[in-house]
Amino acid sequence: MQHFDLVIIGSGSGNSILDERFADWRVAIVEKGIGPTHSYGGTCLNVGCIPTKMFVHTADVAAAPAAGARLGVDLEIGGVRWPQVRDRIFGRIDAISDGGRRYRAEENPNVTLFEGVARFTGAKRLVVETADGLAEISADRVVVAAGGRPAVPRIPGIEDVGYHTSDSVMRLAELPRRMIVLGTGFVGAELAHVFSAMGVEVTVIGRSGRMLRSEDVDISQRFTELAAQRWDLRLDRKELRVERDGDVVRLHLEGPDGPEVVEAEELLVAVGRVPNSDLLDAAAGGLELADNGKIKVDATQLTSVDGVWALGDISSDHELKHVANHEMRVVQHNLLHPDEPISSDHRFVPHAVFSAPQIASVGLTEQEARRRGVDHVVSVQDYAGIAYGWAMEDTTGFAKLLADPSSGLLLGAHIIGPQAPTLLQPLVQAMQFGLDARTMARGQYWIHPAMPELLENALLNLPLD
């Protein structure tokens, strides 16, 4: 058994822990991989945030001609060269992944890279199934940053039809004529936009009555209305079984009006993600798990086992790269300064959905505020009410703010429309640093007639005491 000062399981945000301060530590990194190639660097780099946003930007460009008519500009798209789009994106990402692996494996003499699935066999003891056989390792300290993977629903026949998940769909050999997207969360919403903008006929299937139902209800309802105009949107459906007939996937559903059948060349499963704690056999390592399979951690990211920390999707309720990076910095500090630990700050965690339209959110939704009995006031400002909104002829986007009526402090902010994630950031900053709505609105200049006037007006419209 090889013994290390530190074992890091996962090469996503966990990989960033190591800097020059760890040069005299004996470290092992374990990476199981996502696919047959190009897996170093975790979900975000290889199959998540970065490639999807590169595809989304391309999709936005492909969709632009359709928006020209309302501005008096007649445009048309000549076609999408999918292999060129795909290879441009992964030509960059694969090189970064390979470079990261090479750097750790060949240029860090204090680091040993194990490629394979790790399983706990006891407290701070693991076995790794590598291509060369089993490797047994132990450590004084362990960081579990092994992330998660796409969930697959138990639908009869699904294992036989050749479905895709977000791990594989972006590397399709060619664009299909039709695609079924199973799931109405952010992954389904983003990839439905990508493929429909590139000319694929998309059918989106959901079990509930709204898309993005975890968003503020007004945001979710507006997005659902707009999605129904772009895609064959089928909500309140139950999946009965799925089968393949040659090149066609056939999904059988039970809908509000009875049985239905949807056909397509490709099926994308996007119903959520599950933590990889089961693959690690985390319980065998003494790690306490939540009901959803996440590894339980305290505010310092410490698990139930002393000397073992966890971060990112395997332990956090916020499956977001910026949260994993924040937690990584906390763990990094606590490894180096065990007598002066710091805590993670999850008070104001923003998130975004890069579909069409874009969505960004931070803090409480209105339904959460009501459920918790939080006293609040609401302001809604339409894009159509600001000058730049007139320029874009945007008639569907809006910002919705929630604030404490007495202090004026923001409780939540939700935006649907162009550049929503960029517009949200000043509101995140105000919440983080305790800037009240009135001071924010009138204590600074707002460039006219730029898009941030959406926020200025929304802040001024809050009915504060």
N, C-alpha and C positions, 0 to 999 in steps of 0.2 A: 504494500500500500504506500502510495506517495503522499507525503504530507506537505501542506502549503500554509503560508501565513493567511492567504485569502483565496477563496474560490468564488468566482462570479459566474452565475448560471444565466446565460443570455448575452448576446452581443449587440443589443439595441442600446438603450440608454445606459445599461449597466457597463457597457464598454467604455463610456466616457468618464467613469470613475477614475481610471488610471491616468495620472499625470506624473510629472517629475518627482513629486513628493512620495511616490510609491516605488521609486527606482530600486530601493534596497529591500523591498518586500518580494517574497517568493509567491507568485500569483499563478492561478490556473483560471482560464476562461473556458467554459463549456458552451458550445453552440450546436443545437440539434439540426439547424437548417430548416428552411421553409419548403424548398423544392430541390430538384436534382442539382441545380447550379445557382450561383449568385445569391447566397443566403446570408452572408455576414452583414451585420448592421441592423437586423431586426425587422419588424413589421413595417415601421414608418418608411424606411428607405426602400425596401424591396417590393412590398405589395400594398402599402398603405398611403399615408399622407402625400408623399412626394410624387410617386408616379401618377396617382389619381388626379392630383392638381395639375400636373403637366398635361394629362388627357383632358381635364376640364377646360383648361385655357384653350386648347385646340378645338374643343367642342364649342366654346363660346364664339370663336372665330368662324367656325362652320355655320353656326346659327345666326350670325350677324345679318346676312342678306335677307332673311325672313323678316327682320325688324325694320328694314329700310323703307317699306311701302308707306308706313304711317308718317314718315318724315318727308315723303315726296321723292324718295330715291329708289329707283327700281334696280335691284341687284339680283343676281342668281349665282348659285354655287356650281362650279364646274365638275366637282367630284372630290372624293376623299381618297387619298392614296394610303390606305391603312398600313401596309407593310412599312412605308416610309415613316408614318406617324409613330408606329410602335417601335421601330428600330432606332429612331432619333431619341426617344425617351429612354429606352432600356440600354442603348449604347452608352449613355451617360451614367445611368444608375448602376449597371453591372460593373462598370469600370471602378466606381467608387466602392462598391461592395468588395470586389476583388482586391482593390488596393488596401482597404481596411483589414481584410484577412491577412494579406501578405505582410502588412506592417506589424501586426501582433505576432504572427507566426515566425517571422524571420528577422525582425529588427528590434525586438524587445527581448534581450537575453534573460530577463527575470520572469518572463511570461511563458507559460506552456499552454498551447491551445489544444483542447480536446474537441473533436468533431463527432458528435453523437448524442444520443438521448441519455440524460443523467437521471438516476433514480436514487432517492435517499434510502439508505439501509440502516440508518441510525442518526443520532444527533451529530450533525456536521460530518457525516460520513456518506459517501456516494459511490455508486458504480456507474460507469459510463460505457455504453455500448457503441464502440467505435468500429470502423471497418477492419481494424486489426485485432479485434477481440475486446474483451472486457478489461476496463481499467478501473482499479479501486483507488479512490482518493479521499483524503480527509483534510481538515483545515481548522485553524484557530477561529477563523471568521468566515462566514458565508453570506453572500448577497444573492438573493433570488430575484432575478429580473427576467424571467422566462416568458413573459407575455401571455398571449392567448391565441386562439385559432377560430376560424369560422364555425359557427354552429350549423348542424345539419338536422332538419326536422325528421321525425320518424313517419315518413310517408311511404306506404307500400310501393315497392318498385324503384325507389329513388336510387338505390345503390347500383342498379343495373342500367341506368339510362345515360350515364356519362355527363353528369351535371358539372357546372363550373361554380367556383366561389371567387371572391375577390383575390384569392391567391393565384388563380390561373387565368381568369377571363381577359386580363389585359394583354396576354400573350397569344391570343387567338391567331391562327394562321391567316384567316381572312374574315371579313365581316359577314355575318349571316344576313339573310333577308329579314328574319324575324327572331325576336328574343323574348322569352318569358323571364321577368324579374320577380322572384318570390321574396317579398319583404318590402316594407314601407318605411324603414328607418333611414338613417343618413347614408348608409352604403348603397341601398337600393335607389334612393333619390339621386345620388351623385352619378352612379353608373347608368341609370336610366337616361339621365341627361346626356352623358357622354355618347352612348350608342345611338340614341334617337337623333341627336344633332348630326351624327355622321351617316344618317339615312336608314338605320335599322328600324323596322316596325316593332315597337316595344309594347308589351302587355305587362302591367304591374298588378300583382296579386297581393291582397292584404286581408288579414283576418278581422281587423277592426274596421271602424267606419271612417277613419282619417289617416292620412299620411303624417309622419313625423309627430305622432301623438304625444311624445314627451315634451314637445315645445309648448309655449304659451298657446292656449286654445285658439286665440284670434289668429296667431301666426300659422298654426297647423291648419285651420279651416281655410285660410286664404291660399296656402300652398296647395292644399287638396283641390280647391276649385281650379287653380291654374294647371295643376298636373292633369286633371281630367280633360283639359283642352288640348294637351300635347300627346298623351298616351292613352291606350286602352286601359283605363283604370278600373279594376274590379275589386271592390271592397266588401267587407262582411262575407268573405268566402271561407269555406273549409276545404282543405285539400283531401281528396279521397284516395287517389292513387295516381301513379305516373308510369308511363310506358314509352318505349321507343319503337317506332316503325320505320326502319331504314334510316333516312336522314332526318326524320321528324320526331320530336318529343311531343307526347300528347299528355296533358295534365287534366285530370278529371276533378271537377269541383262541385261543391254543393253551395248554391247561391240563394239570395233572397227569393228568386223566382223558380228555384229547383235546380236540377242537374245541369252542368255546363261542361264543355270540353274546349280547351285552349291548345292550339298547336304552334310550334315554332321549331326552328333548327337548333337553337341553343337554349338551355335552361340555366339561369344564374340564381344561385341560392344565396340570399342576403338577409337572413333572419336574425342576425346578431352574432355575438362571439362568446366563447367560453374560455375560462382561464386554463392554463396548462398545468395546474397543480396536480391533476390526476396522473398526467404523464410522468411527473416527478415523484409520484408516490409521497407527496409532502407529509402526509400523516405519519408515514414510517419514520420521518425525520423529527417527529415530535411537534410539527407545526400545526397550530390550531387553525381550523378552517371555518369560514362563514357558511351559511346555508347555500349560498350561490357558488361555492367552491373557491372563493377568493381566500388568500392567506390573510389571516388577521394580523394587523400591525397596530402599534400605538402611535402617538403623535411624532415620535422620533423615527418611525419606520421599523422599529424593532419588533420581531415576531415573538411568539410565546417561548422561543428558545433563546437563551442568552448567547449573544455573539452571532446571531442570524438575523439579517435584515431582509426586507422585501420591498420592492418598488415597482411602479408601472402597472400594466394591465392585470398582472397576476394578483395584485392586492388592492388596487385603487378602484373606487367607485367611478372615477373619472378616467375613462379609457382614451386619453389624449396625450399626444407626444409632449406638449408643453408641461403637462402635469408630471409625466414620467421624468422629464429633465429636471424639474424643480425638486422632485423627491430624490433624484440621483445626487443633486448637490447637497441635500440634507444628509443622506447616507455617507457621502464622501467626507463631509465635515465630521460626522460622528465616528467614522472609522479612524480618522486622524486625531480626533480630540475626544476620546471616550469619556473623559472627566468633565467635559463641557458640552454636552449634547444640545442640539437645537431641534426645533420641531418644524414640521411642514405646515404651510399656511394654505388651507383649502377654502378660505372664506369666499373669495370672489373668483371663481374659475369660469372663464369664458369658453364658449365653443362656437363652431361655425359649421354650416352645411353648404358645400360648394356645388349647389345644383343650379337650376334656373327657375325662379330667382334665387339669389343667395340669401342665406339666413345667418344671423349671429345673435347670441344671447348670453347674458350673464345675470346671476342672481335669481331671485324668486320670480316664478310665473304668477299670474293673477290667481289661478286655481290653487297654487300652493299657499299663497298669502291668505286666501279665504279659508283653506283647510286648517291652517295653523292659527287662525284668528289674529293675524298681524294687521294692525291698523294701517291703511294705505290709501293713497289717492293715485289716480291714473291720468296719463295724458297720451293722446295719440296724434301724431303728425304725419300727414300723407306726403309722399314725394311730390304729388301733384300740387301741393300748396307752396312749393319753393321754386325759385326761378330756374334752378338747374333741372328740377323735375319737369318744368315746362319744356326745356330744351330737349330732354329725352322723351317727352310724351309718355312719361311713366304714370299710369293711372291705377296701379295695383299695389305699389310698395308703400310701406309706412314704418314709422318707429313708434314703439309703445314703451312708456316709462312708468315705473311704480316708485313712489317715494313715501317717506314718512311725513305725514301732514304737519307735524310740529317742528321737527328739526330740518326738514327739507332734504335729508340724506336719501340718496337713491337706494332702493331695495332691489330693483331689477330693471333690466333694459333688454328689449327685443326688437330686432330690425329685420324686415324682409324687403329685399330690393337690391339694386345695383350697389356693389362695393360694401355690402353690409358688414363684413368682418373688419374692414378698415375703419368704417364709421364708428363701430362699437368701441374701439380701443380708448378714446378719451373718456368714455363713460366707465370703463373698467378702472382707469386711472383715478377718476373721481371717487369711485367706491373704495378703492384700496387705500386712498390717502385722506378720506373723510371730507371731501369737498362737497358742500351742499349745492342744491340745484340753482338757487338764486345767485350765489357767488359765481358758480361756473358760468351761468348764462350772461351775467352782466359785468363780471370782473375781468373780462378779456375781450379783445376784438375777435370777430368772426368774419372771415373773408367772404365778401359778397361778389358774385352770386354763386359761391361754391356749395358743394353738397353738404358740408357740415352745418349749414343753416337748418337742415332737417333737425339736428340735435338742439340747436339754439331755440328754435320755435317750440320743440317738444318740452324743453326745460321751462320756458316761459309760460307755457300753457298749464303747468301743474297747478292745481288749486290748493295752494299751501296756506296754512294759517297765518 
